[in-house]
Amino acid sequence: MKSDESGIPSLVKNQRLVQERRRQIIQGAFNLFVRKGFHKTTTREIARECGLSIGTMYEYIQSKEDVLYLVCDHIHTELERRLREAVTDICSGKEGLKRAVAEHFRLMGEMNDYVLLIYQETKSLSQVAKKRILDKEKEMTALFEGILQRGIQDGTLALEPSFVKLMAHNIMVLGQMWTFRRWALGGHYTLEEYTRRQTALLLSECTQEDLGGE
């Protein structure tokens, strides 16, 4: 058996084929896990959904938990990729912060069901797989830390360096709040309004702007 960067063994040596088939498996499992939940979804249903026989599917994964890990890893990878794209070619830390917060919140709205899936089902992973997923979360938080530190260095953000990590986690949680509390917040704010208000609050902490600042 051969393992790739995911750490999941495969009976197939051709890594390009492994990646292609695992993308099929991920796409097939997404909607099933969201609709039925991880525990109520069977491996046979996943195989049928992704167009593979169950025997063929087991050439690329070893268990249903492997599929859950691949799904969670894919979601985090996509979130991080799109966040990094949003802050490409930024002129200042403040600009990067505004753009990254807007993209983070937009992704939380767009990928709401998938983000919920991660937090509801990660507990079903092994300790090793769970740590890998949590490390992905840390990498995303570190992206915000880097933006905040850049703003301190270029003078566009006024934040004590000792508060950078806390502020980065605050930003992550504020975005996730739209996912977890949209059932309540959605009746009072659009995602755009929520983003504007929360960005103003963040900037008031980082730039000494008042709450009306944009």
DRENNU-553238 format. One record per atom (N, C-alpha, C): x, y, z; atom name. Coordinates in steps of 0.001 Angstrom, whole numbers. Layout:
BEGIN
{px X; py Y; pz Z; atom CA}
...
//
This chain:
BEGIN
{px 841; py -1210; pz 0; atom N}
{px 0; py 0; pz 0; atom CA}
{px 869; py 1251; pz 0; atom C}
{px 379; py 2283; pz -665; atom N}
{px 1142; py 3533; pz -770; atom CA}
{px 294; py 4670; pz -209; atom C}
{px 904; py 5533; pz 611; atom N}
{px 208; py 6683; pz 1182; atom CA}
{px 675; py 7957; pz 492; atom C}
{px -255; py 8913; pz 310; atom N}
{px 119; py 10221; pz -223; atom CA}
{px 200; py 11205; pz 927; atom C}
{px 161; py 12536; pz 610; atom N}
{px 299; py 13540; pz 1669; atom CA}
{px -851; py 13501; pz 2665; atom C}
{px -1977; py 12878; pz 2290; atom N}
{px -3108; py 12778; pz 3216; atom CA}
{px -2847; py 11744; pz 4301; atom C}
{px -1875; py 10833; pz 4051; atom N}
{px -1596; py 9768; pz 5010; atom CA}
{px -2513; py 8576; pz 4869; atom C}
{px -3434; py 8606; pz 3893; atom N}
{px -4380; py 7511; pz 3690; atom CA}
{px -3816; py 6537; pz 2663; atom C}
{px -3617; py 5275; pz 3031; atom N}
{px -3042; py 4298; pz 2103; atom CA}
{px -3966; py 4004; pz 926; atom C}
{px -3372; py 3660; pz -207; atom N}
{px -4113; py 3286; pz -1407; atom CA}
{px -3460; py 2060; pz -2025; atom C}
{px -4278; py 1181; pz -2623; atom N}
{px -3748; py 20; pz -3320; atom CA}
{px -3218; py 391; pz -4698; atom C}
{px -3554; py 1595; pz -5162; atom N}
{px -3180; py 2048; pz -6499; atom CA}
{px -1911; py 2887; pz -6410; atom C}
{px -946; py 2611; pz -7261; atom N}
{px 337; py 3319; pz -7224; atom CA}
{px 314; py 4613; pz -8021; atom C}
{px -525; py 4695; pz -9030; atom N}
{px -603; py 5882; pz -9884; atom CA}
{px -1235; py 7030; pz -9095; atom C}
{px -407; py 7993; pz -8640; atom N}
{px -905; py 9053; pz -7765; atom CA}
{px -1888; py 9988; pz -8466; atom C}
{px -1713; py 10194; pz -9756; atom N}
{px -2671; py 11031; pz -10479; atom CA}
{px -4050; py 10382; pz -10493; atom C}
{px -4085; py 9076; pz -10690; atom N}
{px -5353; py 8350; pz -10666; atom CA}
{px -5940; py 8347; pz -9262; atom C}
{px -5085; py 8214; pz -8245; atom N}
{px -5559; py 8249; pz -6857; atom CA}
{px -6247; py 9595; pz -6571; atom C}
{px -5608; py 10678; pz -6985; atom N}
{px -6180; py 12001; pz -6749; atom CA}
{px -7503; py 12171; pz -7492; atom C}
{px -7554; py 11684; pz -8721; atom N}
{px -8786; py 11799; pz -9520; atom CA}
{px -9930; py 11027; pz -8881; atom C}
{px -9654; py 9786; pz -8494; atom N}
{px -10707; py 8959; pz -7882; atom CA}
{px -11129; py 9507; pz -6524; atom C}
{px -10180; py 10035; pz -5781; atom N}
{px -10544; py 10587; pz -4472; atom CA}
{px -11378; py 11850; pz -4617; atom C}
{px -11136; py 12621; pz -5676; atom N}
{px -12011; py 13772; pz -5945; atom CA}
{px -13437; py 13300; pz -6218; atom C}
{px -13568; py 12193; pz -6965; atom N}
{px -14890; py 11619; pz -7203; atom CA}
{px -15556; py 11219; pz -5888; atom C}
{px -14785; py 10568; pz -5037; atom N}
{px -15323; py 10094; pz -3758; atom CA}
{px -15750; py 11276; pz -2892; atom C}
{px -14926; py 12322; pz -2854; atom N}
{px -15254; py 13521; pz -2069; atom CA}
{px -16559; py 14133; pz -2556; atom C}
{px -16677; py 14312; pz -3876; atom N}
{px -17886; py 14922; pz -4425; atom CA}
{px -19118; py 14075; pz -4140; atom C}
{px -18946; py 12753; pz -4226; atom N}
{px -20077; py 11872; pz -3936; atom CA}
{px -20492; py 11913; pz -2474; atom C}
{px -19504; py 12065; pz -1586; atom N}
{px -19791; py 12037; pz -146; atom CA}
{px -20330; py 13357; pz 380; atom C}
{px -19943; py 14495; pz -237; atom N}
{px -20357; py 15813; pz 241; atom CA}
{px -21838; py 15865; pz 590; atom C}
{px -22650; py 15719; pz -437; atom N}
{px -24093; py 15917; pz -252; atom CA}
{px -24714; py 14867; pz 650; atom C}
{px -24180; py 13635; pz 583; atom N}
{px -24698; py 12585; pz 1454; atom CA}
{px -24455; py 12923; pz 2922; atom C}
{px -23236; py 13364; pz 3243; atom N}
{px -22910; py 13698; pz 4623; atom CA}
{px -23733; py 14895; pz 5101; atom C}
{px -23906; py 15887; pz 4225; atom N}
{px -24685; py 17071; pz 4603; atom CA}
{px -26153; py 16687; pz 4813; atom C}
{px -26676; py 15876; pz 3905; atom N}
{px -28107; py 15535; pz 3957; atom CA}
{px -28439; py 14510; pz 5036; atom C}
{px -27608; py 13479; pz 5168; atom N}
{px -27932; py 12367; pz 6056; atom CA}
{px -27090; py 12326; pz 7322; atom C}
{px -25943; py 13013; pz 7285; atom N}
{px -25001; py 12901; pz 8392; atom CA}
{px -24013; py 11783; pz 8114; atom C}
{px -22869; py 11876; pz 8738; atom N}
{px -21807; py 10899; pz 8511; atom CA}
{px -22219; py 9497; pz 8937; atom C}
{px -22779; py 9360; pz 10128; atom N}
{px -23063; py 8031; pz 10680; atom CA}
{px -24180; py 7306; pz 9946; atom C}
{px -25117; py 8033; pz 9383; atom N}
{px -26240; py 7399; pz 8687; atom CA}
{px -25945; py 7128; pz 7213; atom C}
{px -24812; py 7585; pz 6752; atom N}
{px -24410; py 7333; pz 5367; atom CA}
{px -23562; py 6070; pz 5317; atom C}
{px -23857; py 5176; pz 4394; atom N}
{px -23083; py 3944; pz 4267; atom CA}
{px -22026; py 4085; pz 3167; atom C}
{px -21001; py 3263; pz 3261; atom N}
{px -19968; py 3289; pz 2216; atom CA}
{px -20556; py 2862; pz 879; atom C}
{px -21528; py 1978; pz 889; atom N}
{px -22178; py 1563; pz -360; atom CA}
{px -22899; py 2740; pz -1016; atom C}
{px -23530; py 3589; pz -207; atom N}
{px -24193; py 4775; pz -750; atom CA}
{px -23181; py 5754; pz -1346; atom C}
{px -22047; py 5904; pz -665; atom N}
{px -20998; py 6798; pz -1188; atom CA}
{px -20500; py 6285; pz -2526; atom C}
{px -20235; py 4979; pz -2603; atom N}
{px -19745; py 4391; pz -3848; atom CA}
{px -20749; py 4609; pz -4981; atom C}
{px -22009; py 4369; pz -4699; atom N}
{px -23050; py 4550; pz -5724; atom CA}
{px -23131; py 6006; pz -6166; atom C}
{px -23034; py 6935; pz -5187; atom N}
{px -23141; py 8359; pz -5490; atom CA}
{px -21983; py 8849; pz -6366; atom C}
{px -20797; py 8289; pz -6164; atom N}
{px -19635; py 8755; pz -6929; atom CA}
{px -19366; py 7907; pz -8172; atom C}
{px -20241; py 6920; pz -8432; atom N}
{px -20139; py 6159; pz -9671; atom CA}
{px -19076; py 5078; pz -9675; atom C}
{px -18702; py 4583; pz -8500; atom N}
{px -17717; py 3517; pz -8392; atom CA}
{px -18350; py 2302; pz -7732; atom C}
{px -17811; py 1121; pz -8038; atom N}
{px -18231; py -44; pz -7272; atom CA}
{px -17601; py 54; pz -5891; atom C}
{px -18196; py -605; pz -4926; atom N}
{px -17646; py -501; pz -3573; atom CA}
{px -16247; py -1127; pz -3507; atom C}
{px -16020; py -2164; pz -4327; atom N}
{px -14699; py -2771; pz -4370; atom CA}
{px -13653; py -1821; pz -4915; atom C}
{px -14026; py -1113; pz -5979; atom N}
{px -13099; py -132; pz -6559; atom CA}
{px -12823; py 997; pz -5577; atom C}
{px -13868; py 1462; pz -4887; atom N}
{px -13681; py 2557; pz -3941; atom CA}
{px -12678; py 2173; pz -2858; atom C}
{px -12729; py 914; pz -2412; atom N}
{px -11826; py 479; pz -1353; atom CA}
{px -10384; py 306; pz -1832; atom C}
{px -10141; py 478; pz -3132; atom N}
{px -8763; py 513; pz -3605; atom CA}
{px -8105; py 1856; pz -3287; atom C}
{px -8952; py 2872; pz -2989; atom N}
{px -8454; py 4232; pz -2789; atom CA}
{px -8607; py 4739; pz -1360; atom C}
{px -9418; py 4059; pz -577; atom N}
{px -9576; py 4395; pz 847; atom CA}
{px -9685; py 3087; pz 1622; atom C}
{px -9556; py 3183; pz 2944; atom N}
{px -9672; py 1972; pz 3756; atom CA}
{px -10951; py 1928; pz 4583; atom C}
{px -11559; py 3084; pz 4816; atom N}
{px -12731; py 3124; pz 5680; atom CA}
{px -13580; py 4350; pz 5373; atom C}
{px -14772; py 4372; pz 5920; atom N}
{px -15645; py 5539; pz 5774; atom CA}
{px -15039; py 6742; pz 6478; atom C}
{px -14283; py 6512; pz 7549; atom N}
{px -13611; py 7608; pz 8249; atom CA}
{px -12574; py 8280; pz 7339; atom C}
{px -11940; py 7487; pz 6470; atom N}
{px -11010; py 8074; pz 5497; atom CA}
{px -11739; py 9062; pz 4591; atom C}
{px -12948; py 8706; pz 4184; atom N}
{px -13740; py 9589; pz 3313; atom CA}
{px -14063; py 10886; pz 4050; atom C}
{px -14451; py 10769; pz 5315; atom N}
{px -14754; py 11969; pz 6101; atom CA}
{px -13527; py 12863; pz 6197; atom C}
{px -12368; py 12267; pz 6445; atom N}
{px -11146; py 13073; pz 6516; atom CA}
{px -10886; py 13781; pz 5188; atom C}
{px -11019; py 13064; pz 4076; atom N}
{px -10787; py 13662; pz 2762; atom CA}
{px -11743; py 14814; pz 2502; atom C}
{px -12994; py 14651; pz 2904; atom N}
{px -13991; py 15712; pz 2733; atom CA}
{px -13606; py 16934; pz 3564; atom C}
{px -13301; py 16733; pz 4845; atom N}
{px -12945; py 17855; pz 5729; atom CA}
{px -11674; py 18540; pz 5252; atom C}
{px -10688; py 17754; pz 4831; atom N}
{px -9436; py 18320; pz 4338; atom CA}
{px -9671; py 19140; pz 3072; atom C}
{px -10522; py 18642; pz 2190; atom N}
{px -10832; py 19360; pz 942; atom CA}
{px -11501; py 20695; pz 1239; atom C}
{px -12440; py 20708; pz 2184; atom N}
{px -13137; py 21948; pz 2537; atom CA}
{px -12142; py 22979; pz 3070; atom C}
{px -11294; py 22572; pz 3990; atom N}
{px -10311; py 23494; pz 4554; atom CA}
{px -9332; py 23993; pz 3494; atom C}
{px -8898; py 23090; pz 2631; atom N}
{px -7958; py 23471; pz 1575; atom CA}
{px -8583; py 24507; pz 642; atom C}
{px -9849; py 24313; pz 304; atom N}
{px -10544; py 25263; pz -566; atom CA}
{px -10732; py 26611; pz 119; atom C}
{px -11090; py 26597; pz 1386; atom N}
{px -11244; py 27843; pz 2133; atom CA}
{px -9921; py 28610; pz 2184; atom C}
{px -8832; py 27903; pz 2491; atom N}
{px -7530; py 28572; pz 2597; atom CA}
{px -7083; py 29107; pz 1236; atom C}
{px -7285; py 28323; pz 170; atom N}
{px -6884; py 28760; pz -1165; atom CA}
{px -7584; py 30058; pz -1556; atom C}
{px -8882; py 30121; pz -1306; atom N}
{px -9640; py 31293; pz -1711; atom CA}
{px -9327; py 32508; pz -837; atom C}
{px -8999; py 32268; pz 411; atom N}
{px -8576; py 33372; pz 1269; atom CA}
{px -7246; py 33943; pz 787; atom C}
{px -6323; py 33064; pz 441; atom N}
{px -5019; py 33533; pz -40; atom CA}
{px -5174; py 34314; pz -1346; atom C}
{px -6043; py 33859; pz -2222; atom N}
{px -6283; py 34570; pz -3472; atom CA}
{px -6835; py 35964; pz -3211; atom C}
{px -7666; py 36092; pz -2179; atom N}
{px -8314; py 37379; pz -1888; atom CA}
{px -7316; py 38439; pz -1461; atom C}
{px -6197; py 38026; pz -895; atom N}
{px -5235; py 39015; pz -396; atom CA}
{px -3979; py 39093; pz -1262; atom C}
{px -4052; py 38531; pz -2463; atom N}
{px -2933; py 38648; pz -3395; atom CA}
{px -2809; py 40103; pz -3864; atom C}
{px -1603; py 40597; pz -3930; atom N}
{px -1328; py 41955; pz -4435; atom CA}
{px -1964; py 43067; pz -3594; atom C}
{px -2071; py 42868; pz -2293; atom N}
{px -2611; py 43931; pz -1444; atom CA}
{px -1549; py 45011; pz -1240; atom C}
{px -2015; py 46225; pz -1016; atom N}
{px -1095; py 47354; pz -836; atom CA}
{px -715; py 47563; pz 623; atom C}
{px -1591; py 47189; pz 1548; atom N}
{px -1331; py 47448; pz 2966; atom CA}
{px -2000; py 46390; pz 3828; atom C}
{px -1575; py 46353; pz 5084; atom N}
{px -2197; py 45420; pz 6020; atom CA}
{px -3670; py 45709; pz 6221; atom C}
{px -4034; py 46984; pz 6279; atom N}
{px -5435; py 47348; pz 6474; atom CA}
{px -6281; py 46894; pz 5296; atom C}
{px -5787; py 47124; pz 4096; atom N}
{px -6521; py 46679; pz 2908; atom CA}
{px -6654; py 45161; pz 2901; atom C}
{px -5560; py 44478; pz 3238; atom N}
{px -5593; py 43025; pz 3287; atom CA}
{px -6579; py 42512; pz 4313; atom C}
{px -6638; py 43184; pz 5471; atom N}
{px -7571; py 42779; pz 6512; atom CA}
{px -9013; py 42893; pz 6030; atom C}
{px -9339; py 44019; pz 5406; atom N}
{px -10708; py 44227; pz 4930; atom CA}
{px -11086; py 43202; pz 3858; atom C}
{px -10152; py 42950; pz 2942; atom N}
{px -10442; py 42010; pz 1874; atom CA}
{px -10544; py 40577; pz 2388; atom C}
{px -9643; py 40212; pz 3308; atom N}
{px -9656; py 38855; pz 3845; atom CA}
{px -10892; py 38605; pz 4703; atom C}
{px -11285; py 39587; pz 5501; atom N}
{px -12495; py 39440; pz 6325; atom CA}
{px -13722; py 39289; pz 5428; atom C}
{px -13817; py 40126; pz 4388; atom N}
{px -14961; py 40050; pz 3481; atom CA}
{px -15029; py 38685; pz 2800; atom C}
{px -13876; py 38176; pz 2361; atom N}
{px -13862; py 36875; pz 1690; atom CA}
{px -14150; py 35749; pz 2672; atom C}
{px -13598; py 35838; pz 3868; atom N}
{px -13849; py 34823; pz 4903; atom CA}
{px -15338; py 34738; pz 5215; atom C}
{px -15971; py 35877; pz 5415; atom N}
{px -17400; py 35884; pz 5729; atom CA}
{px -18224; py 35384; pz 4545; atom C}
{px -17822; py 35786; pz 3335; atom N}
{px -18561; py 35343; pz 2152; atom CA}
{px -18474; py 33822; pz 2003; atom C}
{px -17292; py 33270; pz 2261; atom N}
{px -17119; py 31827; pz 2175; atom CA}
{px -17927; py 31104; pz 3250; atom C}
{px -18012; py 31697; pz 4439; atom N}
{px -18813; py 31079; pz 5497; atom CA}
{px -20290; py 31027; pz 5099; atom C}
{px -20739; py 32055; pz 4365; atom N}
{px -22115; py 32027; pz 3875; atom CA}
{px -22290; py 31033; pz 2746; atom C}
{px -21347; py 31017; pz 1822; atom N}
{px -21441; py 30159; pz 641; atom CA}
{px -21277; py 28684; pz 993; atom C}
{px -20360; py 28382; pz 1924; atom N}
{px -20048; py 26991; pz 2260; atom CA}
{px -20598; py 26611; pz 3624; atom C}
{px -21682; py 27247; pz 3993; atom N}
{px -22294; py 27072; pz 5300; atom CA}
{px -22467; py 25604; pz 5691; atom C}
{px -23086; py 24809; pz 4820; atom N}
{px -23369; py 23412; pz 5150; atom CA}
{px -22085; py 22609; pz 5316; atom C}
{px -21081; py 22917; pz 4507; atom N}
{px -19836; py 22176; pz 4567; atom CA}
{px -19048; py 22513; pz 5833; atom C}
{px -19067; py 23786; pz 6221; atom N}
{px -18379; py 24190; pz 7449; atom CA}
{px -19051; py 23548; pz 8663; atom C}
{px -20371; py 23534; pz 8660; atom N}
{px -21088; py 22855; pz 9738; atom CA}
{px -20703; py 21378; pz 9802; atom C}
{px -20565; py 20775; pz 8635; atom N}
{px -20190; py 19365; pz 8580; atom CA}
{px -18872; py 19115; pz 9297; atom C}
{px -17887; py 19979; pz 9051; atom N}
{px -16581; py 19818; pz 9702; atom CA}
{px -16736; py 19806; pz 11215; atom C}
{px -17468; py 20781; pz 11752; atom N}
{px -17546; py 20912; pz 13207; atom CA}
{px -18453; py 19875; pz 13850; atom C}
{px -19414; py 19369; pz 13084; atom N}
{px -20301; py 18349; pz 13634; atom CA}
{px -19670; py 16960; pz 13608; atom C}
{px -18865; py 16689; pz 12593; atom N}
{px -18419; py 15320; pz 12364; atom CA}
{px -16939; py 15060; pz 12631; atom C}
{px -16135; py 16101; pz 12839; atom N}
{px -14701; py 15892; pz 13073; atom CA}
{px -14452; py 14969; pz 14262; atom C}
{px -15357; py 14971; pz 15222; atom N}
{px -15202; py 14123; pz 16409; atom CA}
{px -15153; py 12637; pz 16049; atom C}
{px -15640; py 12297; pz 14860; atom N}
{px -15657; py 10894; pz 14442; atom CA}
{px -14327; py 10435; pz 13854; atom C}
{px -13389; py 11355; pz 13668; atom N}
{px -12085; py 11014; pz 13108; atom CA}
{px -11150; py 10460; pz 14185; atom C}
{px -10124; py 9769; pz 13753; atom N}
{px -9089; py 9323; pz 14685; atom CA}
{px -8350; py 10537; pz 15226; atom C}
{px -7605; py 10360; pz 16283; atom N}
{px -6868; py 11469; pz 16872; atom CA}
{px -5857; py 12053; pz 15888; atom C}
{px -5216; py 11189; pz 15109; atom N}
{px -4228; py 11660; pz 14139; atom CA}
{px -4900; py 12497; pz 13055; atom C}
{px -6010; py 11981; pz 12501; atom N}
{px -6726; py 12710; pz 11446; atom CA}
{px -7318; py 14002; pz 11988; atom C}
{px -7830; py 13950; pz 13204; atom N}
{px -8409; py 15148; pz 13819; atom CA}
{px -7349; py 16236; pz 13991; atom C}
{px -6152; py 15821; pz 14402; atom N}
{px -5069; py 16798; pz 14564; atom CA}
{px -4723; py 17446; pz 13219; atom C}
{px -4728; py 16670; pz 12145; atom N}
{px -4426; py 17231; pz 10823; atom CA}
{px -5458; py 18295; pz 10445; atom C}
{px -6726; py 18023; pz 10743; atom N}
{px -7785; py 18985; pz 10410; atom CA}
{px -7638; py 20240; pz 11264; atom C}
{px -7342; py 20069; pz 12546; atom N}
{px -7144; py 21233; pz 13420; atom CA}
{px -5916; py 22034; pz 13006; atom C}
{px -4895; py 21354; pz 12501; atom N}
{px -3717; py 22062; pz 12002; atom CA}
{px -4077; py 22929; pz 10799; atom C}
{px -5001; py 22454; pz 9968; atom N}
{px -5484; py 23257; pz 8830; atom CA}
{px -6160; py 24525; pz 9333; atom C}
{px -6921; py 24382; pz 10406; atom N}
{px -7587; py 25541; pz 10998; atom CA}
{px -6550; py 26550; pz 11498; atom C}
{px -5483; py 26045; pz 12097; atom N}
{px -4415; py 26921; pz 12576; atom CA}
{px -3743; py 27653; pz 11418; atom C}
{px -3593; py 26968; pz 10282; atom N}
{px -2971; py 27594; pz 9113; atom CA}
{px -3820; py 28761; pz 8607; atom C}
{px -5133; py 28579; pz 8618; atom N}
{px -6014; py 29666; pz 8197; atom CA}
{px -5938; py 30833; pz 9173; atom C}
{px -5892; py 30528; pz 10462; atom N}
{px -5760; py 31588; pz 11468; atom CA}
{px -4438; py 32324; pz 11305; atom C}
{px -3387; py 31567; pz 10986; atom N}
{px -2067; py 32174; pz 10788; atom CA}
{px -2064; py 33143; pz 9611; atom C}
{px -2927; py 32905; pz 8625; atom N}
{px -3037; py 33832; pz 7496; atom CA}
{px -3494; py 35204; pz 7981; atom C}
{px -4476; py 35223; pz 8876; atom N}
{px -4930; py 36496; pz 9449; atom CA}
{px -3856; py 37113; pz 10337; atom C}
{px -3126; py 36278; pz 11067; atom N}
{px -2029; py 36805; pz 11882; atom CA}
{px -1016; py 37533; pz 11005; atom C}
{px -686; py 36949; pz 9860; atom N}
{px 266; py 37567; pz 8959; atom CA}
{px -215; py 38911; pz 8431; atom C}
{px -1501; py 39000; pz 8122; atom N}
{px -2076; py 40259; pz 7632; atom CA}
{px -2023; py 41324; pz 8722; atom C}
{px -2369; py 40946; pz 9935; atom N}
{px -2337; py 41893; pz 11054; atom CA}
{px -908; py 42367; pz 11323; atom C}
{px 31; py 41448; pz 11292; atom N}
{px 1430; py 41826; pz 11516; atom CA}
{px 1930; py 42750; pz 10412; atom C}
{px 1505; py 42508; pz 9196; atom N}
{px 1896; py 43399; pz 8098; atom CA}
{px 1355; py 44809; pz 8339; atom C}
{px 100; py 44877; pz 8810; atom N}
{px -491; py 46182; pz 9085; atom CA}
{px 232; py 46940; pz 10183; atom C}
{px 697; py 46215; pz 11210; atom N}
{px 1475; py 46846; pz 12282; atom CA}
{px 2783; py 47394; pz 11711; atom C}
{px 3424; py 46595; pz 10851; atom N}
{px 4714; py 46994; pz 10286; atom CA}
{px 4592; py 48180; pz 9341; atom C}
{px 3501; py 48211; pz 8527; atom N}
{px 3385; py 49320; pz 7570; atom CA}
{px 2632; py 50523; pz 8142; atom C}
{px 2202; py 50406; pz 9417; atom N}
{px 1576; py 51536; pz 10085; atom CA}
{px 105; py 51752; pz 9784; atom C}
{px -524; py 50828; pz 9035; atom N}
{px -1942; py 51004; pz 8708; atom CA}
{px -2865; py 50398; pz 9764; atom C}
{px -2300; py 49600; pz 10670; atom N}
{px -3074; py 49024; pz 11763; atom CA}
{px -2378; py 49352; pz 13081; atom C}
{px -3165; py 49721; pz 14077; atom N}
{px -2627; py 50056; pz 15395; atom CA}
{px -3081; py 48984; pz 16383; atom C}
{px -2301; py 47941; pz 16479; atom N}
{px -2647; py 46810; pz 17329; atom CA}
{px -1394; py 46357; pz 18064; atom C}
{px -1550; py 46105; pz 19357; atom N}
{px -403; py 45617; pz 20114; atom CA}
{px -22; py 44228; pz 19608; atom C}
{px 1255; py 44008; pz 19357; atom N}
{px 1692; py 42704; pz 18836; atom CA}
{px 1211; py 41518; pz 19682; atom C}
{px 1104; py 41708; pz 20983; atom N}
{px 679; py 40604; pz 21851; atom CA}
{px -786; py 40221; pz 21628; atom C}
{px -1544; py 41090; pz 20953; atom N}
{px -2956; py 40810; pz 20703; atom CA}
{px -3217; py 40239; pz 19312; atom C}
{px -2157; py 40079; pz 18513; atom N}
{px -2341; py 39632; pz 17128; atom CA}
{px -3007; py 38265; pz 17064; atom C}
{px -2509; py 37319; pz 17833; atom N}
{px -3073; py 35972; pz 17795; atom CA}
{px -4531; py 35975; pz 18238; atom C}
{px -4840; py 36706; pz 19311; atom N}
{px -6215; py 36774; pz 19794; atom CA}
{px -7142; py 37385; pz 18734; atom C}
{px -6671; py 38469; pz 18091; atom N}
{px -7488; py 39112; pz 17078; atom CA}
{px -7713; py 38183; pz 15889; atom C}
{px -6684; py 37437; pz 15497; atom N}
{px -6825; py 36499; pz 14385; atom CA}
{px -7875; py 35436; pz 14695; atom C}
{px -7868; py 34927; pz 15915; atom N}
{px -8884; py 33946; pz 16302; atom CA}
{px -10268; py 34593; pz 16364; atom C}
{px -10333; py 35834; pz 16823; atom N}
{px -11617; py 36538; pz 16838; atom CA}
{px -12208; py 36622; pz 15435; atom C}
{px -11367; py 36938; pz 14455; atom N}
{px -11837; py 37052; pz 13074; atom CA}
{px -12373; py 35708; pz 12582; atom C}
{px -11639; py 34640; pz 12865; atom N}
{px -12106; py 33311; pz 12460; atom CA}
{px -13472; py 33002; pz 13059; atom C}
{px -13618; py 33286; pz 14348; atom N}
{px -14868; py 32967; pz 15048; atom CA}
{px -16020; py 33841; pz 14562; atom C}
{px -15745; py 35118; pz 14273; atom N}
{px -16800; py 36002; pz 13772; atom CA}
{px -17340; py 35500; pz 12437; atom C}
{px -16457; py 34998; pz 11587; atom N}
{px -16934; py 34417; pz 10342; atom CA}
{px -17754; py 33165; pz 10571; atom C}
{px -17272; py 32317; pz 11449; atom N}
{px -17981; py 31079; pz 11744; atom CA}
{px -19306; py 31337; pz 12446; atom C}
{px -19401; py 32478; pz 13148; atom N}
{px -20660; py 32811; pz 13820; atom CA}
{px -21815; py 32900; pz 12823; atom C}
{px -21509; py 33403; pz 11611; atom N}
{px -22570; py 33477; pz 10604; atom CA}
{px -23067; py 32072; pz 10252; atom C}
{px -22148; py 31114; pz 10242; atom N}
{px -22521; py 29727; pz 9971; atom CA}
{px -23365; py 29150; pz 11098; atom C}
{px -22922; py 29355; pz 12342; atom N}
{px -23588; py 28707; pz 13472; atom CA}
{px -24824; py 29463; pz 13960; atom C}
{px -24864; py 30787; pz 13725; atom N}
{px -25981; py 31582; pz 14243; atom CA}
{px -26824; py 32230; pz 13144; atom C}
{px -26634; py 31776; pz 11924; atom N}
{px -27389; py 32377; pz 10830; atom CA}
{px -28892; py 32214; pz 11034; atom C}
{px -29295; py 31146; pz 11710; atom N}
{px -30722; py 30917; pz 11958; atom CA}
{px -31324; py 32077; pz 12740; atom C}
{px -30510; py 32750; pz 13565; atom N}
{px -30996; py 33906; pz 14329; atom CA}
{px -30622; py 35218; pz 13647; atom C}
{px -29373; py 35332; pz 13211; atom N}
{px -28898; py 36589; pz 12623; atom CA}
{px -29517; py 36866; pz 11266; atom C}
{px -29815; py 35794; pz 10517; atom N}
{px -30334; py 35970; pz 9163; atom CA}
{px -31669; py 36684; pz 9102; atom C}
{px -32392; py 36683; pz 10196; atom N}
{px -33673; py 37381; pz 10234; atom CA}
{px -33529; py 38875; pz 10456; atom C}
{px -32334; py 39322; pz 10782; atom N}
{px -32109; py 40736; pz 11089; atom CA}
{px -31099; py 41403; pz 10159; atom C}
{px -30179; py 40611; pz 9599; atom N}
{px -29119; py 41175; pz 8763; atom CA}
{px -28921; py 40317; pz 7520; atom C}
{px -28569; py 40967; pz 6424; atom N}
{px -28037; py 40225; pz 5293; atom CA}
{px -26574; py 39921; pz 5589; atom C}
{px -25982; py 39017; pz 4823; atom N}
{px -24566; py 38719; pz 5014; atom CA}
{px -23731; py 39965; pz 4752; atom C}
{px -24132; py 40780; pz 3781; atom N}
{px -23396; py 42015; pz 3472; atom CA}
{px -23443; py 42990; pz 4655; atom C}
{px -24624; py 43125; pz 5267; atom N}
{px -24742; py 44011; pz 6439; atom CA}
{px -23928; py 43485; pz 7602; atom C}
{px -23999; py 42183; pz 7808; atom N}
{px -23237; py 41548; pz 8886; atom CA}
{px -21745; py 41790; pz 8682; atom C}
{px -21287; py 41601; pz 7448; atom N}
{px -19871; py 41797; pz 7132; atom CA}
{px -19454; py 43246; pz 7368; atom C}
{px -20267; py 44194; pz 6931; atom N}
{px -19937; py 45613; pz 7086; atom CA}
{px -19831; py 46008; pz 8548; atom C}
{px -20791; py 45559; pz 9348; atom N}
{px -20788; py 45921; pz 10776; atom CA}
{px -19631; py 45267; pz 11514; atom C}
{px -19398; py 44005; pz 11245; atom N}
{px -18313; py 43311; pz 11947; atom CA}
{px -16953; py 43855; pz 11523; atom C}
{px -16811; py 44205; pz 10238; atom N}
{px -15558; py 44802; pz 9779; atom CA}
{px -15307; py 46134; pz 10469; atom C}
{px -16372; py 46924; pz 10616; atom N}
{px -16238; py 48209; pz 11310; atom CA}
{px -15799; py 48009; pz 12759; atom C}
{px -16350; py 47000; pz 13415; atom N}
{px -15955; py 46709; pz 14796; atom CA}
{px -14486; py 46286; pz 14868; atom C}
{px -14075; py 45438; pz 13936; atom N}
{px -12683; py 44990; pz 13919; atom CA}
{px -11729; py 46159; pz 13668; atom C}
{px -12087; py 47005; pz 12716; atom N}
{px -11225; py 48145; pz 12404; atom CA}
{px -11168; py 49135; pz 13559; atom C}
{px -12254; py 49250; pz 14311; atom N}
{px -12234; py 50154; pz 15459; atom CA}
{px -11228; py 49686; pz 16504; atom C}
{px -10991; py 48374; pz 16557; atom N}
{px -10008; py 47822; pz 17491; atom CA}
{px -8588; py 47941; pz 16944; atom C}
{px -8477; py 47940; pz 15612; atom N}
{px -7151; py 47882; pz 14987; atom CA}
{px -6646; py 49194; pz 14434; atom C}
{px -7531; py 50203; pz 14325; atom N}
{px -7103; py 51452; pz 13677; atom CA}
{px -7528; py 52702; pz 14437; atom C}
{px -8228; py 52526; pz 15547; atom N}
{px -8760; py 53649; pz 16319; atom CA}
{px -9875; py 54364; pz 15563; atom C}
{px -10452; py 53709; pz 14533; atom N}
{px -11587; py 54317; pz 13840; atom CA}
{px -12846; py 54157; pz 14664; atom C}
{px -13822; py 55018; pz 14424; atom N}
{px -15088; py 54836; pz 15109; atom CA}
{px -15886; py 53759; pz 14390; atom C}
{px -17049; py 53387; pz 14947; atom N}
{px -17815; py 52268; pz 14429; atom CA}
{px -18411; py 52538; pz 13068; atom C}
{px -18373; py 53745; pz 12629; atom N}
{px -18883; py 54057; pz 11296; atom CA}
{px -17830; py 53914; pz 10238; atom C}
{px -16579; py 53645; pz 10643; atom N}
{px -15484; py 53539; pz 9676; atom CA}
{px -15677; py 52377; pz 8745; atom C}
{px -15243; py 52564; pz 7503; atom N}
{px -15370; py 51494; pz 6514; atom CA}
{px -13972; py 51023; pz 6110; atom C}
//
